[in-house]
Amino acid sequence: MTDSVPPPSHANTFDAAAEAAALREQTRARRRKRLAVSRLDRYALELRALHGAGSTTAELQRWLSDRRVRVHHSTVARWLKRRLAG
């Protein structure tokens, strides 16, 4: 006695491209919008100038620390990557 599962009735009408497009649209709708402004935006000019002068992200982190802005150096690196790309 074998229980065979019948093929789904929609197997002949399944459109993978349409399903993928629908999933991508759902992803776009679910994607979180960034509402808050970064704490680093206040120092944008200084950070860009220091980075342009050859400062590392760790040095920029220390510079921010002197101004009582506590962030990880990877946050500074991501901020620079986003702001310098555009």
C-alpha positions as a Markdown table, in Angstrom:
| # | Residue | x | y | z |
|---|---|---|---|---|
| 1 | Met | 0.0 | 0.0 | 0.0 |
| 2 | Thr | 1.8 | 3.1 | -1.2 |
| 3 | Asp | 0.4 | 6.5 | -0.7 |
| 4 | Ser | 1.2 | 8.5 | -3.8 |
| 5 | Val | 0.7 | 12.2 | -3.7 |
| 6 | Pro | -1.1 | 13.4 | -6.8 |
| 7 | Pro | 0.6 | 16.3 | -8.6 |
| 8 | Pro | -0.9 | 19.7 | -7.8 |
| 9 | Ser | -3.5 | 20.8 | -10.2 |
| 10 | His | -1.7 | 24.1 | -10.8 |
| 11 | Ala | 1.5 | 22.3 | -11.9 |
| 12 | Asn | 0.8 | 23.0 | -15.5 |
| 13 | Thr | 0.0 | 26.7 | -15.0 |
| 14 | Phe | 2.9 | 27.5 | -12.6 |
| 15 | Asp | 4.9 | 30.5 | -13.9 |
| 16 | Ala | 8.1 | 30.8 | -12.0 |
| 17 | Ala | 9.0 | 34.2 | -13.4 |
| 18 | Ala | 5.7 | 35.7 | -12.3 |
| 19 | Glu | 6.0 | 34.1 | -8.8 |
| 20 | Ala | 9.6 | 35.5 | -8.5 |
| 21 | Ala | 8.4 | 39.0 | -9.6 |
| 22 | Ala | 5.6 | 38.8 | -7.0 |
| 23 | Leu | 8.1 | 37.8 | -4.3 |
| 24 | Arg | 10.4 | 40.7 | -5.2 |
| 25 | Glu | 7.5 | 43.1 | -5.0 |
| 26 | Gln | 6.6 | 41.8 | -1.5 |
| 27 | Thr | 10.3 | 42.2 | -0.4 |
| 28 | Arg | 10.3 | 45.8 | -1.6 |
| 29 | Ala | 7.0 | 46.5 | 0.3 |
| 30 | Arg | 8.4 | 44.9 | 3.5 |
| 31 | Arg | 11.8 | 46.6 | 3.4 |
| 32 | Arg | 12.2 | 48.9 | 6.3 |
| 33 | Lys | 12.4 | 52.5 | 5.5 |
| 34 | Arg | 15.1 | 54.6 | 7.2 |
| 35 | Leu | 13.4 | 57.3 | 9.1 |
| 36 | Ala | 16.0 | 58.5 | 11.5 |
| 37 | Val | 19.0 | 60.7 | 10.7 |
| 38 | Ser | 22.4 | 59.3 | 11.6 |
| 39 | Arg | 24.2 | 60.9 | 14.5 |
| 40 | Leu | 27.2 | 61.1 | 12.2 |
| 41 | Asp | 25.4 | 63.4 | 9.7 |
| 42 | Arg | 26.0 | 66.3 | 12.1 |
| 43 | Tyr | 29.7 | 65.9 | 11.5 |
| 44 | Ala | 29.5 | 65.1 | 7.8 |
| 45 | Leu | 31.9 | 67.9 | 6.6 |
| 46 | Glu | 34.5 | 67.2 | 9.2 |
| 47 | Leu | 34.4 | 63.4 | 8.7 |
| 48 | Arg | 34.7 | 63.7 | 4.9 |
| 49 | Ala | 37.6 | 66.2 | 5.3 |
| 50 | Leu | 39.4 | 64.0 | 7.8 |
| 51 | His | 38.9 | 60.9 | 5.7 |
| 52 | Gly | 40.1 | 62.7 | 2.6 |
| 53 | Ala | 43.2 | 63.7 | 4.6 |
| 54 | Gly | 44.0 | 60.0 | 5.2 |
| 55 | Ser | 42.4 | 59.3 | 8.6 |
| 56 | Thr | 41.3 | 55.7 | 9.3 |
| 57 | Thr | 37.9 | 54.8 | 10.5 |
| 58 | Ala | 39.3 | 54.0 | 14.0 |
| 59 | Glu | 40.9 | 57.5 | 14.1 |
| 60 | Leu | 37.6 | 59.0 | 13.1 |
| 61 | Gln | 35.9 | 57.0 | 15.8 |
| 62 | Arg | 38.3 | 58.5 | 18.3 |
| 63 | Trp | 37.7 | 62.0 | 16.9 |
| 64 | Leu | 34.0 | 61.4 | 17.4 |
| 65 | Ser | 34.6 | 60.1 | 20.9 |
| 66 | Asp | 36.3 | 63.4 | 21.8 |
| 67 | Arg | 33.0 | 65.0 | 20.9 |
| 68 | Arg | 31.0 | 62.6 | 23.0 |
| 69 | Val | 29.6 | 60.6 | 20.1 |
| 70 | Arg | 30.0 | 56.9 | 20.8 |
| 71 | Val | 30.0 | 54.7 | 17.7 |
| 72 | His | 31.8 | 51.6 | 16.6 |
| 73 | His | 34.5 | 52.1 | 13.9 |
| 74 | Ser | 32.5 | 49.8 | 11.6 |
| 75 | Thr | 29.6 | 52.2 | 11.9 |
| 76 | Val | 31.9 | 55.0 | 10.7 |
| 77 | Ala | 33.1 | 52.8 | 7.8 |
| 78 | Arg | 29.5 | 52.0 | 6.7 |
| 79 | Trp | 28.5 | 55.7 | 7.0 |
| 80 | Leu | 31.5 | 56.7 | 4.9 |
| 81 | Lys | 30.7 | 54.1 | 2.3 |
| 82 | Arg | 27.2 | 55.3 | 2.0 |
| 83 | Arg | 28.0 | 59.0 | 1.9 |
| 84 | Leu | 31.0 | 58.9 | -0.3 |
| 85 | Ala | 29.3 | 56.7 | -2.9 |
| 86 | Gly | 26.6 | 59.2 | -3.6 |
